[in-house]
Amino acid sequence: MAVEIPFLCTFIAITACLYAGYTDLRSGIISNKLTFPLIGLGTVLNGIYSFITGDIWLIVSALVFTALIFILGYAFWKLGAWAGGDVKLFTALAALLPFYPAINISGASFPINAPYPFPFTIIINSILAILPFLLIFIFYIALMKKPYLMDELTAPIKDYRKNIVLTLVITSAVTLTIIITPYLPFQIIIVSLILIYLLTLVISKLPNRIKAVIVSVLTVFALYSNLKLAAVSVIVLFLTITSIEILKKLLTTVNKKALQDDYELKDLKEGMIPAYNMYQRDGEVYVDDRGLFNRIKESIKKGDAADLQEPKGKLVISSMAAGLSEKDIELLKELYNENKVSKEFRIKKGIPFAPSILIGLLISIFVGDLAVILQKVLYFLFI
């Protein structure tokens, strides 16, 4: 029976995440009726497991890990990164699965463990898993609900000439690097990558006629040296550049337009997430819709760290994941009556996190900690 309890907890955790993913996608809610009983059930099952095995430290460790995950989740909630349901679901998973499950597939031991407790692996994998889910989610909205965004999303494909030129420039830079590298005192990959980057910049800045001659000569030389390798490399590079451009669109302009809508103040509801912070200073109300990455970009561009700081003034409406309160909605209506804000307010759609938690859980159980795996791969490549 002792052996069956961890497998029972694993089955319950996966089933619960499947249901949480469904409700989060359907209504944006992870019910307390799901998470609170799971926390209690996980504690009871691991308490029984600790009693049967005669190891009191199992339940002590499980309680400590569960408390740590709740504290960490609460901190993320206060920062506006997670919704309350996400915090409680992670806490429930920590109560159910405080330790790494022992799984053996085809003679290989999985998962690949990290030096920290298993619940932290679930969190790390869930955060890493949200990117592909986010891309699919945004693409679905653009395709089904805002089809006009598809033109913007497919712009890199239509602008293929620009990507072809960039592909040939990079190919030329790589060819030159291969020619130069044997004469360098240090023949390591980092030096080669830096050289490729610098040569790409130099060739890109050349006048068009000179650039055309250099690119043509080097591309022909590459094809002559190894036709199959050069042709495949050019095709792969072109597809990669196009994919990166589409990805950039998904994560920036399309992301913003797909996940934000303007609502009239009378249609605002509690829990809706503002698309920006609103500040009040000297009787004036203004918004700051710059994200962290935009602040960093502007700070680097201007060479002034002041752009990293919050705008001056009193924060009256926050874009935290907790969303608008009834008090916030009443304040916006008051400000509108005073002609300080417009009758519309921009709301962003909350990204359902539960599906990513499900993906992160499955990866954690059957594969292992992605951060540790990545570390091992980098070590193998460069050491």
JOVEN-V250585 format. One record per helix or strand of 2 or more residues. SS is the DSSP state (H for helix, E for strand). FROM is the first residue (numbers start at 0). TO is the last residue. If there is no record, write none. Layout:
BEGIN
SS;FROM;TO + SS;FROM;TO
END
This chain:
BEGIN
H;1;26 + H;31;52 + H;55;77 + H;83;95 + E;102;104 + E;107;109 + H;117;143 + H;148;152 + H;154;157 + H;159;180 + H;188;204 + H;207;224 + H;226;250 + H;252;257 + E;259;263 + H;264;266 + E;272;273 + E;276;280 + E;283;287 + H;291;301 + H;304;307 + E;313;316 + H;325;336 + E;343;347 + H;353;365 + H;369;381
END
